[in-house]
Amino acid sequence: MDQDQKIIKQIIEFLKDRKAEGIVALDLREHANIADYFIISTGANKPHLKALYDGLQRMFKDAGFRGYHKTGVPDSGWMIMDYHGVMVHIFERELREFYDLEQLWKDAPEVKLQDD
């Protein structure tokens, strides 16, 4: 499994363990220059968004990932973390439906993770 797939798998497992909903990973390498991958998920409410966001930050630090960037606050309903081209979007349901990143990037294939 390559490094990108390992990071994506860790992020997805973290989000699943913390009850994020509608987790989707898209491979944008052939379709965009803003990121190689998008991971999109939905939190149940603002406190859940904050818990997911804070937990991802801890996970990145604990795993020794350096150079990640973050933006957004729970009250905005959309927070983003970027780790070397793997961009994690955590939305409230209404904003996720409004921005509909899956439709915007519908030509990007979904990431299928290989087993270790």
N, C-alpha and C positions, 0 to 999 in steps of 0.2 A: 504494500500500500504506500503510495507516495505521500509526501509531507502535507500537501493540500488536503488530500483525502483524510489523513489522520486528524487534522485540525477540524475539518468539517464534521467528521464523525464525533469528535469530542464535544463540539458545540451542540450538535443535534441531540446527543445523549443527555447533555446537561439540560437542554430545553425540555426534552421529554420527561426527565426525572422531576422537573419542577412544574410540570403540568401546563406548559405552553401549548397552545392549540394551533392546528393547521400548519404544522411545520413543513416548509418546502425549501429545497435547495436547488438553485438554478445555476447552470454552467454558462457563463456569459463570455467566455474567452473568444468565441467567434462572432460575438454580437455587440460588444461594447468595450470602451476603453476606460470606463470609470471603475470597474472591478472585474476580477476573474470569476467570482462566485457571489451570489446573493443567497443568504439564508433568511427566510421570511417566517415570522411567527406572530401569534396573537396572544396577548395577556388578557386575563379576565377583567382587570380593573387597574386603576393607577397604582395602588400598592403592589399588585402583582407585577406590573411593568417594572417598578423600581426594584423589586426583589430579583427579577430576572436579570436586569441590567447590572445591579450590584454584584450578583452572583457570578455573572460572566466576567466581570472585572477581576474578581477574586480568582476565578478559574484561570484566566490568562496569567495573572501574577504567579499563582502557585505552580503552574505548568512551565514557568520560565519564559513565556512568550514576551518578547520585547517589541516595542514599536507599534502598539495598537493605539488607535485613535477612537475617540467617542464624542458623540454630540447628542443633544436633546435632553429633556427632563421629563419625568413622568407626566407632569401636567400638560405637556404638549401632545401626548398621546402617540408619539412616534419617536423612538430612540434608535440610534445607529451606532454600531461598533465596527471598526474596520481593522483587520489584522492582515497586513500584507496582501490585500486584494480579496480577502474573504470578508464580505460586508454583511453584518448581521442586522436585520431590521426587526424591531420589536414594536408592534402596533397595538393600539386599542382597536376593537372590531370595526367601529364606524370609519376610522381613518384608513384602515387596511382596505375596506370595501371602496372607499372614495378614491384612493390612489391606485388601487388594483395593479400592483407591480407585476403580478403573474400575467395579466393581460397585456400590459405594456411590453413585457419581455417574453411574449408567448412563443417566439421562435427559438428561445433558449431551451435546450433540453434539461430535464430534471436530472440531478446528480444521482447516480446509482452507486452506492458505496460497495466496494468489494470487502470480503471478509479478510481479516489479517492473514 
